[in-house]
Amino acid sequence: MRHVRRLLPAQQKRAIKLAALRDCGRRCVYCAAPLDYEHATLDHVQPLAKGGADAPGNVVAACPPCNRLKADMLPVEFFMRYPWAGSNFIHHARAVHRALKRQARRAVSLAFAGVPAAA
């Protein structure tokens, strides 16, 4: 059975984007670049393609290059490959679920220690 993605009404999407920008201090949660509304994109930390929810605790503001770089990687995969992004995520993503922050801390620690991620 094919999964049909529901589109958010424009006003609701705008409110979510403004809240995500506010919660991250108007910075990309991955590279910490300053963001404005026109250039910010919404990123699902736990990708929709891999079971993530379209919920405020899973949506963050990211710059377009970081959003494309992350694509549909799981947080652990992304932060193991790019530990600098995980470090920034821990600092700037203030309104995400605690479990996502724990995953980020663990992945960054393992990446900097040179330990491969457990499958």
Backbone hydrogen bonds, N-H to C=O, Kabsch-Sander energy under -0.5 kcal/mol:
donor,donor_aa,acceptor,acceptor_aa,energy
4,V,2,R,-0.6
5,R,3,H,-0.6
13,K,9,P,-2.5
14,R,10,A,-2.4
15,A,11,Q,-2.2
16,I,12,Q,-2.2
17,K,13,K,-2.5
18,L,14,R,-2.6
19,A,15,A,-2.2
20,A,16,I,-2.5
21,L,17,K,-2.4
22,R,18,L,-2.3
23,D,19,A,-2.7
24,C,20,A,-1.3
25,G,22,R,-1.4
26,R,21,L,-3.1
27,R,24,C,-0.6
28,C,33,A,-2.5
29,V,61,A,-2.0
32,A,28,C,-1.7
35,L,26,R,-3.0
39,H,36,D,-0.6
40,A,36,D,-1.7
41,T,62,A,-2.8
43,D,60,V,-2.9
45,V,43,D,-0.8
45,V,58,N,-2.6
50,K,47,P,-1.2
51,G,48,L,-1.6
52,G,47,P,-2.8
55,A,53,A,-1.0
58,N,55,A,-2.3
59,V,55,A,-0.6
59,V,56,P,-0.9
60,V,43,D,-2.5
62,A,41,T,-2.6
67,N,63,C,-2.4
68,R,64,P,-2.4
69,L,65,P,-2.2
70,K,66,C,-2.5
71,A,67,N,-2.1
73,M,70,K,-2.4
78,F,74,L,-2.5
79,F,75,P,-2.9
80,M,76,V,-2.0
81,R,77,E,-1.9
82,Y,78,F,-2.6
85,A,82,Y,-1.2
86,G,82,Y,-1.3
87,S,83,P,-2.4
88,N,84,W,-2.0
89,F,85,A,-2.4
90,I,86,G,-2.4
91,H,87,S,-1.4
92,H,88,N,-3.1
93,A,89,F,-2.3
94,R,23,D,-0.8
94,R,92,H,-1.5
97,H,57,G,-1.9
100,L,97,H,-0.7
101,K,97,H,-1.4
102,R,98,R,-2.5
103,Q,99,A,-2.2
104,A,100,L,-2.0
105,R,101,K,-2.7
106,R,102,R,-2.4
107,A,103,Q,-2.7
108,V,104,A,-2.6
109,S,105,R,-2.3
110,L,106,R,-2.6
111,A,107,A,-2.6
112,F,108,V,-2.6
113,A,109,S,-1.5
114,G,110,L,-0.8
114,G,111,A,-0.7
115,V,110,L,-2.5
